[in-house]
Amino acid sequence: MLLQGKTAFITGASRGIGEAIALRLAREGANIVIVAKSEKEDPRLGGTIHSVAMKVNAAGGRGLAVKCDIRDEEQIISAVQQAISVFGGIDILINNASAISLTNTEQTETKRFDLIHDINVRGTFLVTKHCVPFLKKGDNPHILTLSPPIDMEPKWLSPFVGYTMSKYNMSMMTMAWAAEFRKYGIAANSLWPVTTIATSAVKNLLGGDELMNKSRKPEILADCAAYILQQKSKECTGYLFLDEDVLKVAGITDLEQYAVTPGGELQKDLYVS
């Protein structure tokens, strides 16, 4: 259990992909800092920082629920300080929190444009900035960001330029941090799914039950994250990974276990040709 006793700081961890990663790392014996806004459950979305903390503890890890809006730098600083106070350090940062808006230029409201950039770009940058001093002291430290390979094909840019800009910015930061923090032995990588993932965002915003049934479970990304985070940070850095490629290297060939509908049709995710 190479992650035993490691501390992972995970944004957007109250549900979906963030929750799945938290529970997967907890099964490896990690300490999990569950960072999100949700203290009270929204029936449409499900999950809170407290419900995930309970699941983390039950899975064999130690959970710390921290309410934090990553648009607020002071809340980020406080969340990091709470993590250090309880666990003494940070070894892993998972930049998972993200907002989505699949709208074209004319349909994208200014407040929505600002939101996706405040969370996806500014928030990811600031969380990383304030975690880095502790990652420098961490054991095999990793930064893993949920963002896609950068493909400049117009088919990805023209339909929803605002959102694409924000996600590509996250991937550009990964590439920058891999170079910037290499001398400290901190790995920086991104991870993205080949297919859509069955989360509340897919159900409520993108395609309802029909798209959910064509998706894979969040556990596929959780297993990928666990594999990446166990690699040597000085060697495994600067990659924009796709989940299927990670699993192939990890020796996991049965991908049907991750399908919501085994044997059914799968929907490719955005930015995957």
SEBA-525013 format. One record per residue (C-alpha): residue number from 1; residue in three letters; x, y, z. Coordinates in steps of 0.1 Angstrom, whole numbers, padded with zeros to 4 digits. Example, Ala and Ser with C-alpha at 12.3 -4.5 7.8 and 13.67 -1.06 7.14 Angstrom:
<atoms>
nr->1	rest->ala	east->0123	north->-0045	up->0078
nr->2	rest->ser	east->0137	north->-0011	up->0071
</atoms>
This chain:
<atoms>
nr->1	rest->met	east->0000	north->0000	up->0000
nr->2	rest->leu	east->0022	north->0028	up->-0014
nr->3	rest->leu	east->-0003	north->0054	up->-0004
nr->4	rest->gln	east->-0006	north->0044	up->0032
nr->5	rest->gly	east->-0004	north->0075	up->0054
nr->6	rest->lys	east->-0001	north->0099	up->0025
nr->7	rest->thr	east->-0023	north->0130	up->0026
nr->8	rest->ala	east->-0044	north->0138	up->-0005
nr->9	rest->phe	east->-0061	north->0173	up->-0009
nr->10	rest->ile	east->-0090	north->0168	up->-0033
nr->11	rest->thr	east->-0111	north->0196	up->-0046
nr->12	rest->gly	east->-0147	north->0190	up->-0057
nr->13	rest->ala	east->-0147	north->0158	up->-0036
nr->14	rest->ser	east->-0183	north->0158	up->-0023
nr->15	rest->arg	east->-0196	north->0137	up->-0052
nr->16	rest->gly	east->-0188	north->0122	up->-0086
nr->17	rest->ile	east->-0153	north->0118	up->-0098
nr->18	rest->gly	east->-0138	north->0136	up->-0067
nr->19	rest->glu	east->-0156	north->0113	up->-0043
nr->20	rest->ala	east->-0146	north->0081	up->-0063
nr->21	rest->ile	east->-0109	north->0091	up->-0062
nr->22	rest->ala	east->-0112	north->0099	up->-0025
nr->23	rest->leu	east->-0127	north->0065	up->-0017
nr->24	rest->arg	east->-0101	north->0047	up->-0039
nr->25	rest->leu	east->-0072	north->0064	up->-0021
nr->26	rest->ala	east->-0088	north->0058	up->0012
nr->27	rest->arg	east->-0088	north->0020	up->0005
nr->28	rest->glu	east->-0050	north->0024	up->0001
nr->29	rest->gly	east->-0049	north->0039	up->0036
nr->30	rest->ala	east->-0045	north->0076	up->0026
nr->31	rest->asn	east->-0056	north->0106	up->0046
nr->32	rest->ile	east->-0082	north->0125	up->0025
nr->33	rest->val	east->-0089	north->0163	up->0027
nr->34	rest->ile	east->-0124	north->0166	up->0012
nr->35	rest->val	east->-0126	north->0201	up->-0002
nr->36	rest->ala	east->-0159	north->0214	up->-0016
nr->37	rest->lys	east->-0188	north->0238	up->-0009
nr->38	rest->ser	east->-0215	north->0212	up->-0002
nr->39	rest->glu	east->-0223	north->0210	up->0035
nr->40	rest->lys	east->-0260	north->0204	up->0028
nr->41	rest->glu	east->-0272	north->0179	up->0002
nr->42	rest->asp	east->-0288	north->0191	up->-0030
nr->43	rest->pro	east->-0313	north->0163	up->-0040
nr->44	rest->arg	east->-0304	north->0168	up->-0076
nr->45	rest->leu	east->-0267	north->0163	up->-0070
nr->46	rest->gly	east->-0263	north->0142	up->-0039
nr->47	rest->gly	east->-0233	north->0141	up->-0016
nr->48	rest->thr	east->-0217	north->0165	up->0009
nr->49	rest->ile	east->-0182	north->0169	up->0023
nr->50	rest->his	east->-0195	north->0152	up->0055
nr->51	rest->ser	east->-0210	north->0122	up->0038
nr->52	rest->val	east->-0178	north->0116	up->0019
nr->53	rest->ala	east->-0157	north->0119	up->0050
nr->54	rest->met	east->-0178	north->0092	up->0067
nr->55	rest->lys	east->-0173	north->0069	up->0036
nr->56	rest->val	east->-0136	north->0076	up->0036
nr->57	rest->asn	east->-0133	north->0066	up->0072
nr->58	rest->ala	east->-0153	north->0034	up->0066
nr->59	rest->ala	east->-0131	north->0026	up->0036
nr->60	rest->gly	east->-0099	north->0026	up->0057
nr->61	rest->gly	east->-0087	north->0061	up->0053
nr->62	rest->arg	east->-0089	north->0092	up->0075
nr->63	rest->gly	east->-0113	north->0119	up->0062
nr->64	rest->leu	east->-0113	north->0156	up->0069
nr->65	rest->ala	east->-0143	north->0176	up->0056
nr->66	rest->val	east->-0134	north->0212	up->0047
nr->67	rest->lys	east->-0159	north->0236	up->0033
nr->68	rest->cys	east->-0142	north->0257	up->0007
nr->69	rest->asp	east->-0152	north->0277	up->-0024
nr->70	rest->ile	east->-0120	north->0278	up->-0045
nr->71	rest->arg	east->-0130	north->0311	up->-0060
nr->72	rest->asp	east->-0121	north->0326	up->-0026
nr->73	rest->glu	east->-0083	north->0327	up->-0019
nr->74	rest->glu	east->-0088	north->0332	up->0018
nr->75	rest->gln	east->-0109	north->0300	up->0020
nr->76	rest->ile	east->-0082	north->0281	up->0001
nr->77	rest->ile	east->-0055	north->0293	up->0025
nr->78	rest->ser	east->-0077	north->0282	up->0054
nr->79	rest->ala	east->-0084	north->0248	up->0039
nr->80	rest->val	east->-0047	north->0242	up->0034
nr->81	rest->gln	east->-0040	north->0253	up->0070
nr->82	rest->gln	east->-0066	north->0229	up->0083
nr->83	rest->ala	east->-0051	north->0200	up->0063
nr->84	rest->ile	east->-0016	north->0208	up->0077
nr->85	rest->ser	east->-0030	north->0212	up->0112
nr->86	rest->val	east->-0047	north->0178	up->0112
nr->87	rest->phe	east->-0024	north->0157	up->0090
nr->88	rest->gly	east->0010	north->0175	up->0091
nr->89	rest->gly	east->0015	north->0178	up->0054
nr->90	rest->ile	east->0002	north->0174	up->0018
nr->91	rest->asp	east->0016	north->0147	up->-0005
nr->92	rest->ile	east->-0010	north->0147	up->-0033
nr->93	rest->leu	east->-0032	north->0174	up->-0048
nr->94	rest->ile	east->-0061	north->0165	up->-0070
nr->95	rest->asn	east->-0075	north->0194	up->-0090
nr->96	rest->asn	east->-0109	north->0180	up->-0097
nr->97	rest->ala	east->-0133	north->0209	up->-0090
nr->98	rest->ser	east->-0147	north->0223	up->-0123
nr->99	rest->ala	east->-0177	north->0241	up->-0138
nr->100	rest->ile	east->-0191	north->0234	up->-0172
nr->101	rest->ser	east->-0209	north->0254	up->-0198
nr->102	rest->leu	east->-0214	north->0239	up->-0232
nr->103	rest->thr	east->-0226	north->0271	up->-0249
nr->104	rest->asn	east->-0214	north->0290	up->-0279
nr->105	rest->thr	east->-0202	north->0326	up->-0278
nr->106	rest->glu	east->-0236	north->0343	up->-0281
nr->107	rest->gln	east->-0253	north->0320	up->-0256
nr->108	rest->thr	east->-0226	north->0322	up->-0229
nr->109	rest->glu	east->-0237	north->0347	up->-0203
nr->110	rest->thr	east->-0209	north->0369	up->-0189
nr->111	rest->lys	east->-0215	north->0356	up->-0154
nr->112	rest->arg	east->-0212	north->0320	up->-0166
nr->113	rest->phe	east->-0180	north->0328	up->-0185
nr->114	rest->asp	east->-0166	north->0343	up->-0153
nr->115	rest->leu	east->-0177	north->0313	up->-0133
nr->116	rest->ile	east->-0160	north->0287	up->-0154
nr->117	rest->his	east->-0128	north->0307	up->-0155
nr->118	rest->asp	east->-0129	north->0316	up->-0118
nr->119	rest->ile	east->-0132	north->0279	up->-0108
nr->120	rest->asn	east->-0114	north->0260	up->-0136
nr->121	rest->val	east->-0085	north->0283	up->-0142
nr->122	rest->arg	east->-0081	north->0308	up->-0113
nr->123	rest->gly	east->-0092	north->0283	up->-0086
nr->124	rest->thr	east->-0070	north->0255	up->-0099
nr->125	rest->phe	east->-0041	north->0279	up->-0100
nr->126	rest->leu	east->-0046	north->0293	up->-0065
nr->127	rest->val	east->-0052	north->0259	up->-0049
nr->128	rest->thr	east->-0020	north->0246	up->-0065
nr->129	rest->lys	east->0000	north->0278	up->-0055
nr->130	rest->his	east->-0010	north->0274	up->-0018
nr->131	rest->cys	east->-0003	north->0236	up->-0017
nr->132	rest->val	east->0031	north->0237	up->-0034
nr->133	rest->pro	east->0051	north->0248	up->-0003
nr->134	rest->phe	east->0038	north->0216	up->0014
nr->135	rest->leu	east->0041	north->0194	up->-0016
nr->136	rest->lys	east->0078	north->0203	up->-0017
nr->137	rest->lys	east->0081	north->0186	up->0016
nr->138	rest->gly	east->0059	north->0157	up->0007
nr->139	rest->asp	east->0066	north->0120	up->0001
nr->140	rest->asn	east->0066	north->0113	up->-0037
nr->141	rest->pro	east->0045	north->0144	up->-0043
nr->142	rest->his	east->0020	north->0145	up->-0071
nr->143	rest->ile	east->-0004	north->0171	up->-0087
nr->144	rest->leu	east->-0031	north->0155	up->-0108
nr->145	rest->thr	east->-0056	north->0177	up->-0126
nr->146	rest->leu	east->-0088	north->0166	up->-0143
nr->147	rest->ser	east->-0083	north->0182	up->-0178
nr->148	rest->pro	east->-0080	north->0170	up->-0214
nr->149	rest->pro	east->-0053	north->0166	up->-0239
nr->150	rest->ile	east->-0049	north->0198	up->-0259
nr->151	rest->asp	east->-0063	north->0194	up->-0294
nr->152	rest->met	east->-0065	north->0226	up->-0315
nr->153	rest->glu	east->-0090	north->0212	up->-0340
nr->154	rest->pro	east->-0117	north->0238	up->-0347
nr->155	rest->lys	east->-0144	north->0211	up->-0339
nr->156	rest->trp	east->-0135	north->0214	up->-0302
nr->157	rest->leu	east->-0130	north->0252	up->-0302
nr->158	rest->ser	east->-0160	north->0265	up->-0321
nr->159	rest->pro	east->-0190	north->0249	up->-0303
nr->160	rest->phe	east->-0181	north->0261	up->-0267
nr->161	rest->val	east->-0150	north->0283	up->-0268
nr->162	rest->gly	east->-0154	north->0296	up->-0233
nr->163	rest->tyr	east->-0154	north->0262	up->-0216
nr->164	rest->thr	east->-0127	north->0248	up->-0239
nr->165	rest->met	east->-0104	north->0277	up->-0231
nr->166	rest->ser	east->-0109	north->0270	up->-0194
nr->167	rest->lys	east->-0101	north->0233	up->-0196
nr->168	rest->tyr	east->-0072	north->0237	up->-0220
nr->169	rest->asn	east->-0058	north->0263	up->-0196
nr->170	rest->met	east->-0059	north->0237	up->-0168
nr->171	rest->ser	east->-0039	north->0213	up->-0191
nr->172	rest->met	east->-0014	north->0241	up->-0200
nr->173	rest->met	east->-0009	north->0247	up->-0162
nr->174	rest->thr	east->-0001	north->0210	up->-0159
nr->175	rest->met	east->0026	north->0212	up->-0185
nr->176	rest->ala	east->0040	north->0244	up->-0169
nr->177	rest->trp	east->0040	north->0229	up->-0134
nr->178	rest->ala	east->0058	north->0197	up->-0146
nr->179	rest->ala	east->0087	north->0219	up->-0158
nr->180	rest->glu	east->0085	north->0244	up->-0130
nr->181	rest->phe	east->0084	north->0219	up->-0101
nr->182	rest->arg	east->0106	north->0192	up->-0116
nr->183	rest->lys	east->0136	north->0204	up->-0095
nr->184	rest->tyr	east->0115	north->0198	up->-0064
nr->185	rest->gly	east->0106	north->0163	up->-0074
nr->186	rest->ile	east->0069	north->0172	up->-0077
nr->187	rest->ala	east->0050	north->0155	up->-0105
nr->188	rest->ala	east->0023	north->0173	up->-0124
nr->189	rest->asn	east->0000	north->0153	up->-0147
nr->190	rest->ser	east->-0036	north->0156	up->-0161
nr->191	rest->leu	east->-0062	north->0128	up->-0165
nr->192	rest->trp	east->-0092	north->0127	up->-0188
nr->193	rest->pro	east->-0118	north->0100	up->-0198
nr->194	rest->val	east->-0122	north->0085	up->-0232
nr->195	rest->thr	east->-0159	north->0082	up->-0226
nr->196	rest->thr	east->-0185	north->0103	up->-0207
nr->197	rest->ile	east->-0186	north->0095	up->-0170
nr->198	rest->ala	east->-0218	north->0089	up->-0151
nr->199	rest->thr	east->-0220	north->0119	up->-0128
nr->200	rest->ser	east->-0247	north->0144	up->-0118
nr->201	rest->ala	east->-0234	north->0169	up->-0144
nr->202	rest->val	east->-0238	north->0144	up->-0172
nr->203	rest->lys	east->-0273	north->0135	up->-0160
nr->204	rest->asn	east->-0286	north->0170	up->-0152
nr->205	rest->leu	east->-0268	north->0192	up->-0177
nr->206	rest->leu	east->-0258	north->0171	up->-0207
nr->207	rest->gly	east->-0280	north->0141	up->-0215
nr->208	rest->gly	east->-0301	north->0127	up->-0188
nr->209	rest->asp	east->-0305	north->0090	up->-0182
nr->210	rest->glu	east->-0298	north->0082	up->-0219
nr->211	rest->leu	east->-0263	north->0096	up->-0217
nr->212	rest->met	east->-0258	north->0081	up->-0183
nr->213	rest->asn	east->-0264	north->0046	up->-0197
nr->214	rest->lys	east->-0238	north->0053	up->-0224
nr->215	rest->ser	east->-0212	north->0063	up->-0198
nr->216	rest->arg	east->-0186	north->0047	up->-0176
nr->217	rest->lys	east->-0186	north->0048	up->-0138
nr->218	rest->pro	east->-0163	north->0074	up->-0120
nr->219	rest->glu	east->-0143	north->0044	up->-0106
nr->220	rest->ile	east->-0124	north->0042	up->-0139
nr->221	rest->leu	east->-0108	north->0075	up->-0132
nr->222	rest->ala	east->-0103	north->0066	up->-0095
nr->223	rest->asp	east->-0083	north->0035	up->-0105
nr->224	rest->cys	east->-0063	north->0055	up->-0130
nr->225	rest->ala	east->-0055	north->0081	up->-0104
nr->226	rest->ala	east->-0044	north->0055	up->-0078
nr->227	rest->tyr	east->-0020	north->0040	up->-0104
nr->228	rest->ile	east->-0005	north->0074	up->-0115
nr->229	rest->leu	east->0000	north->0085	up->-0079
nr->230	rest->gln	east->0020	north->0054	up->-0070
nr->231	rest->gln	east->0045	north->0061	up->-0098
nr->232	rest->lys	east->0078	north->0078	up->-0090
nr->233	rest->ser	east->0071	north->0116	up->-0091
nr->234	rest->lys	east->0105	north->0124	up->-0105
nr->235	rest->glu	east->0099	north->0102	up->-0135
nr->236	rest->cys	east->0062	north->0103	up->-0142
nr->237	rest->thr	east->0054	north->0140	up->-0149
nr->238	rest->gly	east->0042	north->0162	up->-0177
nr->239	rest->tyr	east->0016	north->0139	up->-0192
nr->240	rest->leu	east->-0019	north->0146	up->-0203
nr->241	rest->phe	east->-0032	north->0111	up->-0198
nr->242	rest->leu	east->-0063	north->0094	up->-0212
nr->243	rest->asp	east->-0079	north->0068	up->-0188
nr->244	rest->glu	east->-0078	north->0039	up->-0212
nr->245	rest->asp	east->-0040	north->0044	up->-0219
nr->246	rest->val	east->-0033	north->0044	up->-0181
nr->247	rest->leu	east->-0053	north->0012	up->-0175
nr->248	rest->lys	east->-0035	north->-0005	up->-0204
nr->249	rest->val	east->-0001	north->0002	up->-0188
nr->250	rest->ala	east->-0015	north->-0008	up->-0154
nr->251	rest->gly	east->-0025	north->-0042	up->-0169
nr->252	rest->ile	east->-0063	north->-0037	up->-0165
nr->253	rest->thr	east->-0079	north->-0050	up->-0197
nr->254	rest->asp	east->-0115	north->-0056	up->-0185
nr->255	rest->leu	east->-0131	north->-0022	up->-0191
nr->256	rest->glu	east->-0166	north->-0037	up->-0190
nr->257	rest->gln	east->-0165	north->-0036	up->-0152
nr->258	rest->tyr	east->-0167	north->0002	up->-0155
nr->259	rest->ala	east->-0196	north->0005	up->-0179
nr->260	rest->val	east->-0229	north->0016	up->-0166
nr->261	rest->thr	east->-0245	north->-0007	up->-0192
nr->262	rest->pro	east->-0220	north->-0036	up->-0198
nr->263	rest->gly	east->-0219	north->-0044	up->-0235
nr->264	rest->gly	east->-0238	north->-0013	up->-0244
nr->265	rest->glu	east->-0229	north->0016	up->-0266
nr->266	rest->leu	east->-0204	north->0041	up->-0251
nr->267	rest->gln	east->-0204	north->0079	up->-0258
nr->268	rest->lys	east->-0170	north->0095	up->-0264
nr->269	rest->asp	east->-0162	north->0124	up->-0241
nr->270	rest->leu	east->-0153	north->0159	up->-0253
nr->271	rest->tyr	east->-0118	north->0164	up->-0268
nr->272	rest->val	east->-0114	north->0127	up->-0276
nr->273	rest->ser	east->-0114	north->0119	up->-0313
</atoms>
